[in-house]
Amino acid sequence: MKSKRKIAFLMCLLMMATFLFAGFLKPKEMALDAEKVIVYKNESAENFLILIYSNPAAAKERYKDQYFMMYGKVRSKDRSNKQLKLAMVSGLSKETLQCNASQEDVIESVSELRAGDVVRVYGKLSLSLLGKWSMSIDKIEATSEKTVSRTAYSVIGGKTIDQTQTQERTLNQGRIHLYIPKEWVSVEYDMIDSGLGTMEGFQYRLNEINHQSVQPESLFVCYFDNEKFLLHSSDKTETEGIERAIVNNIIKMDPGKPEKKKVTHYGAEYHYYQEAYKTALGQNYHAEFIFQPVGTQGFIVYLYVYLEKSHLDDVMMFLRMVEQ
């Protein structure tokens, strides 16, 4: 695909000029990997246990092979500290969820717990062929919390964002919904109004939150409309060619094939590209792209530029909450 002939737009991301063309260094791994930085949806053992018995089909659809932070009470555990039974905090039912620990640090955490402790369990839910539910534990911790918000998301590092406490933004005539942490509002720049590009979207200068750093760390979120930007609408099925053309237009370099394509555990389809640049001062900046197809109508384009990924957890939770 001849990208210069088939795409009629200009991104002009001004910030990129601070480090492009100063030298090239290929990065080793993606920071924005949704399968490495897991975002756990918050849930209570009570809601889970009620649903798996009252509506097994709905429970399978909602929970099977999904990552959750499960809020509940330790009913019991075995002597090896590799298994525990998680119950409702309310104690209204004898039903429990079996949670399994295999990592040494997790086993050590389980050893410090006692029956009756209220805990937050981070892990993946599984359903066996015999219809038995279990949860592999990635992390477990005692908590003094009296309840859990089912509209919240958490990461193992301890950060939690409740979607109801975020600010909503939209793209593509209101069809795409973005939910940003409140502290991002003060560092938000409209792409078109700020002269940063011609695609509708936003830049979030994360390093400027509370004046944390002068070193750039930005997330760009845009919508590429195939009908608006492609010279020939018949090209809208040439997904990879369009993606490569967009990246090339921004970094002035053909990125080649995507690093990988992945349908995440929460259903979002991501196509990953990445580049890294060394400045004359020896600083290694990274530029990571994610393309999320919106049917054949266009793409949500994410660009994460950073020297240090200080807000990575927030970015990953933001990605998890995008709706289309």
N, C-alpha and C positions, 0 to 999 in steps of 0.2 A: 504494500500500500504506500503510495506517495503522499506522506502526511502533509507536506507543504501545499499540495494541490487540493487536498480534500477537506482540510479544516481551515475555516476562515475566522480565526480569532487570535487575540494576543493577550497573554496573561499579564506580563509586565509585573512580576512580583518584585518590588523594589528592594525588599530586604535581602533577597538572594544575592544581590550585587556585592554584599559585604564579604562574601567568601567564595563565590564561583570563580573559576578560571585561575585560581591561585595554586592549583596542584591537585592531584587526584589520588585518593586512597580508598580502595574498595572495602566496605565494612564487612564484618564477619557474620553478623546475625541481625535480625530485625528486632527492634525494641517493641514495635506495635503488634507483636504476635499474640493473637487472642487465645491461643492454646498454651502459651507459656505464662502470660500474666492473666490468670483466671479471675473473672469477676463473678462473684457468687450472689445470686438473688436471695434476699432474706425471706425466711419462712419459719413458722412455728411447728413444732412436732404435733401440736394439737390439730392444726388444720390439715397437715399431711396425713396423720393417722385416721382422722375422720373420713377424708376423701377416699383413701385407698380401700376402705371397707364399704362406704356408702355408694361409691361410683368408681369401680375399678378401671373402667375404660377411660374416664376423664382423668383419673390419676395417672394412668400410663401415658397419656398424651402430654400431661403437664410435667411429670417428674422423671420419666425414664431417661437415663443417661444425661441428666442435667446436673449442673453444679449449683449447690445451695449452701447458704449459711443457715443451719437448722438450730433453732432456739428450743431448748427443752431441759429436762431434768434427768440426771443419772439415776436409773432404777437399780442397776447392778453392773458389775464387771467381773471378768474372770481373773484368775491368779496371775496369768501371764501379762495382764494389762494390754492384751491385743484385741480384746472384744469388750464392748459395753452395750448395755440396753438403754436406749434413750426413750424417755416417757414424756407425757404431757406435764407441763408445769402445774396445771390445775389438778392433776391427779384424778380426773374423772373417769379414767379408763385404765384397764390393766394392759392394754395393747402397748407394744414397744417397737422401736426400730433398732435392728442390730447394726452397730457401727464397728468397723474393723480398722485396726491400726497396724501398719507394717513398718513405717519409718521409725528409727530409733528415737528421734526427738519427740515424735508423737506418742510413742509408747511411754516415754518418760513423763510426758504431760498427763497421760491417763493415770499413771501410777500415783500422781499427786491428788487425784480426785477421789471423792467419797460418795456413796449413795446419798441422794438428796441434793447434791450440788446442782445449781442451775448453770448451764453451759451454753456456749456458742460452738457449734460443730461445723467446720468448713469441709466440704467434700462432694463427692459425686454419687448420685443415687443410681442403683442398679436393680433390675427386676430379673430374677432367674426364670428359667423355662418352667419351673414348678410354681411360679407365681409368688415367690418370696422376695420381699424388698430388703435391701441392705445399703449401707453407705460406707464408702471408703473415706477414711479421715485424712485430710491434708493438714488440718490444724484443729486443736480443741483447747478451749480456755474457759475457766470459770468466769461468771459475770454476775454483777449485782443488779443488772437491768430487770425491770419488772414486766416488760413487754417487748415486742419486736414489731417494727413496721414492715409490712409485707410489700411496700412500694419502694423499699430501700435496697441498695446494692453495696457489697463490701468486697474488699480485697484482703488477702492474708496479712498484709502489712498493718492492718488495723483501721484503714480509712473506710468510712461509710458515707454514701450520699443517698439521701432520700429524694426520689424523683418529685415528690409533691413539694419539696422545698427548693426546687430549681427554677430557673427562668426559661420560658419556652421561646424558641425562635422557629421560623418556618422557611422552607425553600420550595421551589417548583409550585408556586401558586397555592401554598398551604398544604401540599400533599406530603411533604417531608417535615417531620417534627424533630427539632433538636432541643435537648434539655441541658442547660449549662449551669454549673455551680454559680451561686450568687456572686462570689468573689471574681468571677470572670467578666462580669458586666463592666467593670471599670477599665478593663484592658481589651475591650471589644472594638473592632474597627470594621465597618462595612466595606466590603471589597470594592464595590463600584464607587460609592461616595468618597472613599479615601484615595481613589486613583490607583488602587493596587492591582486591578484586573478588570476584565470584562465579563467574567462569570459571576453570577449572583452568589454571595456567600459572605463569610466573616473570617477575620484574622483575630486570634487571641494571643496577645503578647504575654505569655505566662510568666516570664521572668520579671515583668513589671508589677506583678501582684505584690502589694505592700512594699514596693521598691526592693525586691529581693536580690536582684542581680542586674548588672549591665550586659551580661552575656546573653545573646538572643536565645530564646526558647519559645517557639511559636507553633501554634496549630492553625492551619488554614482549612476551612470547610466550605466547599463550593458545590454548585450543581451545574453539570455540563449537559445542556439540552441538545440532543442530536438534531432536532428539527431546526433549531436556531443556528447552530454552529457548523453543521456539516454542509458542504456545498452540494452534495448529492445524498438525498435521504435514503437511497438504496444502500449506502455504505454503513447504515446503522447496525448491521449484523456483524461487521468487521471489528468485533470488540477489542481484540488485542492491538490491532492496528491503530484504533482511535486512542487507546490508552498510551501507547508508545509515542504517538504524535503529541499528545498533551504534555507528557514528561519532557519530550524533546524541545517543545516550545518554551518550557520553563527553564530547563538547565542547559539548553543548546547542545545536547548530546543524546544520541540514540541509546536508550537504556537496555536494549535487547529484550529478550523474553522476560516475563515476570519471574521474580524470585520463586513465587509459588502462588497457587490458587487454592482457596480453602473455603468450604462452607463450615462456619463455626458451629459449635454445639448449640448456640441459640438461634441458628438459622440464617444468619447474615452471610452473604457470599462476598469474600474479599479477594482481590487480586493485588499482590504486593510487588512493589519496586523500591529499590533503595540505591542511594549514592552517598559518597562521603567526600569531603574536600578539606585539604590542608591549606591554611592560610600562610602568608609569608612569615607570620609570627609563630608558626608551628601548631596552631590550634586546629583540632580535627572536628569539623562540623559534619553533622549527618543530616541527610534529607531523605525521609521515608514517605512513600506514597501508598495509599490504599485506594483502590477503585471499587466501589460497591454498585453493581449494575441496578438500574431501576427499569426492569424489563428491557425492552429495546428502545425506550424513550430517551435514556441518558444514563448518567452516572453521578453518584455522590463521590466527590474527590476530596480525600483527606491528605494533607501534606504536613508532616511534623518535622520541623527544623530545630536542631538543638546542638549545643556543645555538651551540656549535661542535662540528662533527662530527669530533672527535679520534680516534675509534675506528671510523671508517667502514669501513676495510679489513677489520677483524676482524668487523664486523657482516655485511659482504657474504660473507665466507668462511663464517660461521656459516649464513647463508641457503642457501648452495650445498650444505652438508652435510646439511640436513634430509632425512629419509627418511620415507616413509609407504607 
